[in-house]
Amino acid sequence: MTADVRPLDLEPVARQLEEDLLARWRDLLRTTSFIGGAEVQSFETSFARFLGAEGCVGVANGTDALVVALKALDLQPGDEVLVPAFTFFATAEAVVWAGGIPRIVDIEPQTFNLSVEDAARRIGPRTVGVIGVHLYGTPCDLEGLQSLCAAHDLWLLEDAAQAHGARYRGRCVGTFGALATWSFYPSKNLGCFGDGGAVSGMDSDRLARVRSLANHGRTAHYHHGEVGTNSRLDALQAAVLNLRLPSLVDDNRRRAELVARYREGLAAVGDLTFLQVPQGTESVYHQLPVLTGRRDDLQVHLQGLGIGTGIHYPLPLHLQPALASMSDGDARPVSERAAETNLCLPIYAQLDEAAVDRVIDAIRDFF
Ligand SMILES: Cc1ncc(COP(=O)(O)O)c(C=O)c1O
């Protein structure tokens, strides 16, 4: 009996890090530096250096990173922010939580990233900015978005939660927008063993505001210049990230190798297609979706053979009940089709070739 192929298995990483991590966590128990301290500082510095960013501020998770970044960009009640229809819910949720209104934009069929053309159509008098999500680890059209923002006096916020190490024209994402936000949720390419997040950017004044907002708007001990919140990266999680960051490039390379194997094995099979990675961009393949009109049947077939898959995402944002009161009633046809046809195959750096070949054979048999 062969073992199941899971869509993601964190056990090998946990095992690999166990000894070094326990040593670091033991030190933390001795020094009791649980909030802030050397682990957090060291991660913020290393991650900013890795990105080529001016700085990085650790926060509690990727959703808080978005909320705090939006506040640092001076979002005012009733301001509108363009967001893609096809992303994790938090991208729009954070806009609402920060007092704004998400204006939902359709996506490009080749990448499932935000369509700059549709974004341009949806700009109104209250629009103040755009959130560009690098979905599945593939950079969105940063040049197109930067031109759009320059033409309409909007800011660009990058939601880089799925794109640790992805590059656009040779430069890491997370250094293009007015700010960029990160999630270190365990399943991410750079994940911790709990919740974690960060905001990166090129403007040290704005990053200082992020740091203050994430720490109760504090200016000095028990002095508060504005109303913020409590959202800090904790030292136990920063220790995990410090241990994982040095392998991120190799882990991403390994994902790319496995994707190449999948692509070769699944070329011209049934109606199956892959998304494109535009020229001049490097994806880090956080997810590997294949698209097929027979998605649901294929998922059941694979499940029957012990192969787990995921659907990211089954419902676009403009159809989410939570956002119904802000809906304009328009269809976003590309996002709706994306939700019906995507099936994300197992992909993570510790997956072996034999497992990939098993998935390929099972899909070929189905068609
Ligand atoms: C695109 C995107 N934005 C935001 C988030 C929110 O991150 P977190 O789960 O750390 O709050 C996620 C993570 O799941 C995400 O994938």
The ligand as an SDF file (V2000), in Angstrom:
LIG
                    3D

 16 16  0  0  0  0  0  0  0  0999 V2000
   -3.1880   36.6020   -0.6260 C   0  0  0  0  0  0  0  0  0  0  0  0
   -3.2850   36.5450    0.8710 C   0  0  0  0  0  0  0  0  0  0  0  0
   -3.4830   37.6780    1.5510 N   0  0  0  0  0  0  0  0  0  0  0  0
   -3.5670   37.6940    2.8950 C   0  0  0  0  0  0  0  0  0  0  0  0
   -3.4540   36.5370    3.6350 C   0  0  0  0  0  0  0  0  0  0  0  0
   -3.6360   36.5900    5.1060 C   0  0  0  0  0  0  0  0  0  0  0  0
   -2.5600   36.0900    5.8260 O   0  0  0  0  0  0  0  0  0  0  0  0
   -2.7540   35.4510    7.2900 P   0  0  0  0  0  0  0  0  0  0  0  0
   -3.4310   34.1380    7.1150 O   0  0  0  0  0  0  0  0  0  0  0  0
   -1.3610   35.3190    7.8000 O   0  0  0  0  0  0  0  0  0  0  0  0
   -3.5640   36.4180    8.0870 O   0  0  0  0  0  0  0  0  0  0  0  0
   -3.2000   35.3360    2.9580 C   0  0  0  0  0  0  0  0  0  0  0  0
   -2.9890   34.0980    3.7260 C   0  0  0  0  0  0  0  0  0  0  0  0
   -3.5160   33.1680    3.8940 O   0  0  0  0  0  0  0  0  0  0  0  0
   -3.1440   35.3230    1.5440 C   0  0  0  0  0  0  0  0  0  0  0  0
   -2.9440   34.1900    0.8650 O   0  0  0  0  0  0  0  0  0  0  0  0
  1  2  1  0
  2  3  1  0
  2 15  2  0
  3  4  2  0
  4  5  1  0
  5  6  1  0
  5 12  2  0
  6  7  1  0
  7  8  1  0
  8  9  2  0
  8 10  1  0
  8 11  1  0
 12 13  1  0
 12 15  1  0
 13 14  2  0
 15 16  1  0
M  END
$$$$
